[in-house]
Amino acid sequence: MVFKFANGRTWKFILKMKPILLLLSFGLVSLSVVLRAQSSKESTGSSNRFEMFSESMTQVRFKGFFTVNGSKRPPLEETYEIHSVQKFGDEDLWIFTARIKSGNKDVTLPMPLPVKWVGEIPVISMQDFTIPGLGTFSAHVVIDRDKYAGTWAHGNKGGHLYGTISKIR
């Protein structure tokens, strides 16, 4: 019995190949199988990571402090409440539905914010993002389990922010 490939060639064809071509052919086939498996694993890993992030950011309170560059005042308290976070599309956008208190303003609204990943660590990264009624902001905030830290800017002011993240009871 002779084994035939779909194109009609037999094993004899493979045995006639030069050793280097034979090794290269098997190497490429093996590499494509490994890459396909890795891609599938990454897709599943991303899906799990996204689901975990969404769950961990649902009904949470960011409570901490912010500083103002050049100010001699001690850090000021801040609180944000995140009601929900949902992945939006295939890119880096997520919809954060959040309550923001700033001065005498208190608003709850959905905001499309980019989230970048440094390994398993999410970083909210917004540049010149306009929040209706509050103004235009830039911020880069690292989320590390139950803590957050980062930088912020609003007009010609800016500074640092940091604090803890807890579930809203």
C-alpha positions as CSV (number, residue, x, y, z in Angstrom):
1,M,0.0,0.0,0.0
2,V,1.3,3.5,-0.9
3,F,0.2,6.6,0.9
4,K,-0.9,9.4,-1.4
5,F,-1.3,13.1,-0.6
6,A,-4.3,15.0,-1.9
7,N,-2.2,16.3,-4.8
8,G,-1.4,12.7,-5.9
9,R,2.2,12.7,-4.7
10,T,3.5,9.8,-2.7
11,W,6.0,9.5,0.2
12,K,8.7,8.8,-2.5
13,F,8.5,12.5,-3.4
14,I,9.3,13.5,0.2
15,L,12.2,11.0,0.4
16,K,13.7,12.5,-2.7
17,M,13.8,16.0,-1.2
18,K,17.1,17.4,-0.1
19,P,17.5,17.1,3.7
20,I,17.6,20.8,4.3
21,L,14.3,21.3,2.3
22,L,12.8,18.4,4.2
23,L,13.8,19.9,7.6
24,L,12.6,23.4,6.5
25,S,9.2,22.0,5.3
26,F,8.6,20.2,8.6
27,G,9.8,23.2,10.6
28,L,7.4,25.5,8.8
29,V,4.5,23.2,9.3
30,S,5.3,22.8,13.0
31,L,5.7,26.6,13.4
32,S,2.3,27.3,11.8
33,V,0.7,24.8,14.1
34,V,2.4,26.4,17.2
35,L,1.5,29.9,16.0
36,R,-2.1,29.0,15.4
37,A,-2.3,27.4,18.9
38,Q,-0.6,30.4,20.5
39,S,-3.0,32.8,18.7
40,S,-6.0,30.8,20.0
41,K,-4.5,30.8,23.5
42,E,-4.0,34.6,23.4
43,S,-7.5,35.2,22.2
44,T,-8.9,33.1,25.0
45,G,-6.5,34.8,27.5
46,S,-7.6,38.2,26.3
47,S,-11.3,37.3,26.6
48,N,-10.7,36.0,30.1
49,R,-8.7,39.1,31.1
50,F,-11.4,41.4,29.6
51,E,-14.2,39.6,31.5
52,M,-12.2,39.7,34.7
53,F,-11.5,43.4,34.3
54,S,-15.2,44.2,33.5
55,E,-16.3,42.3,36.6
56,S,-13.6,43.8,38.9
57,M,-14.6,47.4,37.8
58,T,-18.4,46.9,38.2
59,Q,-19.9,48.8,41.2
60,V,-16.6,50.0,42.6
61,R,-15.4,53.2,44.3
62,F,-12.1,54.9,43.6
63,K,-11.3,56.8,46.8
64,G,-8.0,58.6,47.2
65,F,-6.2,61.8,46.7
66,F,-4.9,64.1,44.0
67,T,-2.1,66.7,44.0
68,V,-1.7,69.9,42.0
69,N,1.7,70.5,40.5
70,G,3.3,73.6,42.0
71,S,0.8,73.8,44.9
72,K,1.9,73.9,48.5
73,R,-1.5,72.5,49.6
74,P,-1.6,68.9,50.8
75,P,-3.2,66.3,48.5
76,L,-7.0,66.8,48.2
77,E,-9.6,64.0,48.5
78,E,-11.3,62.6,45.4
79,T,-14.0,59.9,44.9
80,Y,-15.2,58.3,41.6
81,E,-17.9,55.6,41.4
82,I,-17.8,53.2,38.5
83,H,-21.2,51.6,37.9
84,S,-20.1,49.4,35.0
85,V,-17.3,48.8,32.4
86,Q,-17.9,47.1,29.1
87,K,-15.6,46.3,26.2
88,F,-16.5,48.2,23.1
89,G,-15.4,46.7,19.7
90,D,-12.1,45.1,18.8
91,E,-9.8,48.0,19.7
92,D,-8.8,49.4,23.2
93,L,-12.1,51.2,23.9
94,W,-14.2,50.5,27.0
95,I,-17.4,52.2,28.1
96,F,-17.1,53.3,31.7
97,T,-20.4,54.4,33.2
98,A,-19.2,56.5,36.1
99,R,-20.3,59.0,38.7
100,I,-18.0,62.0,38.8
101,K,-18.1,64.7,41.5
102,S,-16.1,67.8,40.8
103,G,-16.7,70.9,42.9
104,N,-20.4,71.5,43.0
105,K,-21.1,69.2,40.0
106,D,-22.2,65.6,40.3
107,V,-22.8,63.7,37.0
108,T,-23.2,60.1,36.0
109,L,-22.5,59.3,32.4
110,P,-21.0,56.8,30.0
111,M,-17.5,57.6,28.8
112,P,-15.6,55.7,26.0
113,L,-12.1,55.4,27.4
114,P,-9.0,53.6,26.0
115,V,-7.6,50.9,28.2
116,K,-4.0,49.7,27.4
117,W,-2.5,46.5,28.9
118,V,1.0,46.2,30.3
119,G,1.1,42.4,30.7
120,E,-1.9,41.8,32.9
121,I,-2.1,45.3,34.3
122,P,-4.7,47.7,32.8
123,V,-3.9,51.3,32.2
124,I,-6.7,53.8,31.5
125,S,-5.1,56.2,29.1
126,M,-7.1,59.3,27.9
127,Q,-5.7,62.2,26.1
128,D,-7.7,65.5,25.8
129,F,-11.0,63.8,26.6
130,T,-14.0,66.2,27.0
131,I,-16.4,65.3,29.8
132,P,-19.6,67.2,29.2
133,G,-20.1,69.9,31.8
134,L,-16.7,69.4,33.4
135,G,-14.1,70.2,30.7
136,T,-11.3,68.5,28.8
137,F,-8.9,66.2,30.7
138,S,-5.9,63.9,30.1
139,A,-5.1,61.1,32.5
140,H,-3.1,57.9,32.6
141,V,-4.1,55.7,35.5
142,V,-2.6,52.3,36.4
143,I,-5.0,49.8,38.0
144,D,-3.2,47.4,40.3
145,R,-5.7,45.1,42.1
146,D,-7.3,47.3,44.7
147,K,-5.1,50.4,44.1
148,Y,-4.8,53.0,41.4
149,A,-2.2,55.7,40.7
150,G,-1.4,58.0,37.8
151,T,-1.2,61.5,36.4
152,W,-3.9,64.0,35.3
153,A,-4.1,67.3,33.5
154,H,-6.9,69.8,33.0
155,G,-6.1,72.9,31.0
156,N,-2.8,74.3,32.4
157,K,-3.1,72.4,35.7
158,G,-2.1,68.9,36.4
159,G,-0.7,66.5,39.0
160,H,-0.8,63.0,40.4
161,L,-3.6,60.9,41.7
162,Y,-3.7,57.7,43.8
163,G,-5.9,55.7,46.1
164,T,-7.8,52.5,46.7
165,I,-10.5,50.7,44.9
166,S,-13.4,49.0,46.8
167,K,-16.7,47.5,46.0
168,I,-19.8,49.7,46.6
169,R,-21.9,48.1,49.3
